[in-house]
Amino acid sequence: MNTPSRLLLGAFLLAAATDLGSLLAGADTGHLIAKPLLLPLLAAFAATRGAPRLLVAALLFGWGGDVFLLLDADWAFLVGMGSFALGHVCYLVLFGRRRTSPLLGGLYALALLGTVVALWPDLPADLRVPVACYSLLLAAMAYRASSLGVLAGVGGALFLLSDTLIATGIADWPQLPAPDFWVMLTYIAAQYLLTAGALAAATPATAPGAPAPAPTPAGGRTAG
């Protein structure tokens, strides 16, 4: 890992620790400062590692969602959810047609159906359809994330968990102590693991002792 990557990853981890610590301490100012820094730093880190453009785009759409969700207004919540939805579309395109387990898909489908059915009566009427549509897209992203391996798969699952915690708060269900802390902890871990998984898939390791790939002639293309 080069020096800019190390510095950016360190800054991301520092912002994450500041945000989570602020939520535990009830320090709203620290949260308002640290949260908008998280995904730009993670996106910049990913870019220095040669990340696919779709990964960087997904993270920046996530940043848009983070910023709008800081505003205490229904319209801002919907705009933020829309920004996150665009990020999920970027992730889905990035995952492509890689294979995923049909059994895992069935489990996600059951989890999605059960969650939407349980939350539906307690959600505000004007948010029911948008939340259901967003949940379908999010569940699809979480399921397809496993096609990049364990890291991205766990990241997708944590993203689904984080947004489910938000939905239970909107539905006014009983919450864990310091609910915002758990939402952000699972969310930060989700975005980092999705990034790590995508970077790992984009740069496959060369087996020990294997010959280095032959250089491509100028103007030529590699096979496949």
C-alpha positions in Angstrom: 0.0 0.0 0.0 1.5 3.4 -1.0 1.8 6.4 1.3 -1.3 8.3 0.0 -3.4 5.2 0.5 -2.1 4.7 4.1 -2.8 8.3 4.9 -6.3 8.3 3.5 -7.2 5.0 5.2 -5.9 6.4 8.5 -7.9 9.5 8.0 -11.0 7.4 7.3 -10.5 5.3 10.4 -10.0 8.5 12.5 -13.2 10.0 11.1 -15.0 6.8 11.8 -13.7 6.6 15.4 -14.6 10.3 15.9 -18.1 9.8 14.6 -18.8 6.7 16.7 -17.3 8.2 19.8 -19.4 11.3 19.3 -22.5 9.3 19.1 -21.7 7.4 22.2 -20.9 10.6 24.1 -23.9 12.5 22.7 -21.7 15.0 21.1 -23.8 16.1 18.1 -21.2 18.5 16.7 -18.6 15.8 16.4 -21.1 13.6 14.5 -22.1 16.5 12.2 -18.4 17.1 11.4 -17.2 13.5 11.1 -20.0 11.8 9.2 -19.7 13.9 6.0 -16.0 13.1 5.9 -16.3 9.3 5.9 -17.2 8.4 2.4 -15.1 11.0 0.6 -12.1 9.7 2.4 -13.0 6.1 1.7 -13.6 7.0 -2.0 -10.3 8.8 -2.2 -8.6 5.8 -0.6 -10.2 3.5 -3.1 -9.2 5.7 -6.0 -5.5 5.6 -5.0 -5.8 1.8 -5.1 -7.0 1.8 -8.7 -10.7 1.3 -7.8 -13.3 0.8 -10.6 -15.1 4.0 -11.3 -18.4 2.4 -10.3 -17.1 1.7 -6.8 -16.1 5.4 -6.4 -19.4 6.5 -7.8 -21.3 4.2 -5.3 -19.4 5.6 -2.4 -20.0 9.2 -3.5 -23.7 8.6 -3.9 -23.6 7.1 -0.4 -21.9 10.4 0.7 -24.9 12.3 -0.8 -27.2 10.1 1.3 -25.2 10.7 4.4 -25.4 14.5 4.0 -29.1 14.7 3.3 -30.0 12.3 6.1 -28.3 14.8 8.5 -31.2 17.2 7.7 -34.3 16.8 9.8 -36.9 17.0 7.0 -39.0 14.5 5.2 -37.9 15.7 1.8 -34.3 15.4 2.8 -34.9 11.8 3.9 -36.4 10.9 0.5 -33.6 12.6 -1.4 -31.0 10.9 0.8 -32.7 7.5 0.2 -32.7 8.2 -3.5 -29.0 9.0 -3.4 -28.3 5.7 -1.6 -30.5 3.9 -4.2 -28.3 5.2 -7.0 -25.3 4.0 -5.1 -26.8 0.5 -4.9 -27.4 0.6 -8.7 -23.7 1.3 -9.1 -22.8 -1.6 -6.9 -25.2 -3.9 -8.8 -23.6 -2.9 -12.1 -20.2 -3.4 -10.6 -21.0 -6.9 -9.5 -22.0 -7.8 -13.0 -23.1 -11.4 -13.7 -20.9 -13.2 -11.3 -22.4 -16.3 -9.8 -24.2 -16.2 -6.4 -25.8 -18.9 -4.4 -29.6 -19.4 -5.1 -30.0 -20.5 -1.5 -28.6 -17.2 -0.3 -31.0 -15.4 -2.6 -33.9 -17.3 -1.1 -32.8 -16.3 2.4 -32.6 -12.7 1.4 -36.0 -12.8 -0.2 -37.5 -14.2 2.9 -35.8 -11.6 5.1 -37.0 -8.8 2.8 -40.6 -10.0 2.7 -40.7 -10.6 6.5 -39.2 -7.2 7.3 -41.5 -5.2 4.9 -44.6 -7.0 6.1 -43.7 -6.5 9.7 -42.8 -2.8 9.3 -45.6 -1.8 6.9 -48.4 -1.0 9.4 -46.1 1.1 11.5 -44.4 3.2 8.8 -45.8 6.6 7.9 -48.3 6.1 5.0 -46.3 8.4 2.6 -43.1 6.4 3.2 -44.4 2.9 2.9 -44.0 2.5 -0.9 -40.6 4.3 -1.1 -39.2 2.3 1.8 -40.4 -1.0 0.3 -38.9 -0.2 -3.1 -35.7 0.9 -1.6 -35.6 -2.2 0.6 -36.0 -4.4 -2.5 -33.0 -2.7 -4.2 -30.9 -2.9 -1.1 -31.6 -6.6 -0.6 -30.7 -7.2 -4.2 -27.4 -5.4 -3.7 -26.7 -7.2 -0.5 -27.3 -10.6 -2.1 -25.2 -9.8 -5.2 -22.4 -8.5 -3.1 -21.5 -12.0 -2.1 -20.4 -12.7 -5.7 -17.2 -10.7 -4.9 -16.4 -12.9 -2.0 -16.8 -13.0 1.8 -15.7 -9.4 2.5 -18.2 -7.8 0.2 -20.8 -10.3 1.1 -20.6 -9.4 4.8 -20.5 -5.8 3.8 -23.8 -6.2 1.9 -25.4 -7.9 4.8 -24.3 -5.2 7.2 -25.7 -2.5 4.9 -29.0 -4.3 5.0 -28.9 -4.5 8.8 -28.0 -0.9 9.2 -30.9 0.4 7.0 -33.3 -2.0 8.8 -32.3 -0.4 12.1 -33.1 3.0 10.6 -36.5 1.6 9.4 -37.4 0.3 12.8 -36.7 3.7 14.2 -39.0 5.4 11.6 -41.7 2.8 12.5 -41.2 3.8 16.2 -40.2 0.3 17.3 -38.3 -0.2 20.5 -34.6 0.6 20.0 -31.3 -0.5 21.3 -29.4 1.9 23.6 -27.6 4.5 21.6 -29.4 3.5 18.4 -27.6 5.9 16.1 -24.3 4.3 17.2 -25.4 0.9 16.0 -26.7 2.3 12.7 -23.4 4.0 12.0 -21.2 1.1 13.2 -22.9 -1.3 10.9 -23.0 1.2 8.0 -19.3 2.2 8.3 -18.3 -1.4 8.4 -20.5 -2.2 5.5 -19.1 0.5 3.2 -15.5 -0.4 4.1 -16.0 -4.2 3.5 -17.8 -3.5 0.2 -14.8 -1.4 -0.8 -12.2 -3.9 0.4 -14.1 -6.7 -1.4 -14.4 -4.8 -4.7 -10.7 -3.8 -4.6 -9.7 -7.4 -3.9 -11.8 -8.6 -6.9 -10.4 -5.9 -9.1 -6.8 -6.8 -8.4 -6.5 -10.7 -8.2 -3.3 -11.8 -6.5 -0.6 -13.6 -8.5 0.1 -17.1 -7.2 3.5 -17.5 -5.5 6.1 -18.6 -8.0 3.9 -18.0 -11.0 5.5 -16.0 -13.8 4.5 -12.4 -14.2 2.1 -11.6 -17.0 3.8 -10.8 -20.3 3.6 -7.1 -21.1 1.0 -6.1 -23.6 2.4 -4.8 -26.9 1.8 -1.1 -27.5 -1.7 -0.6 -28.9 -2.6 -4.3 -28.3 -5.1 -6.0 -26.0 -4.9 -9.0 -23.7 -6.9 -12.1 -24.5 -10.3 -12.5 -23.0 
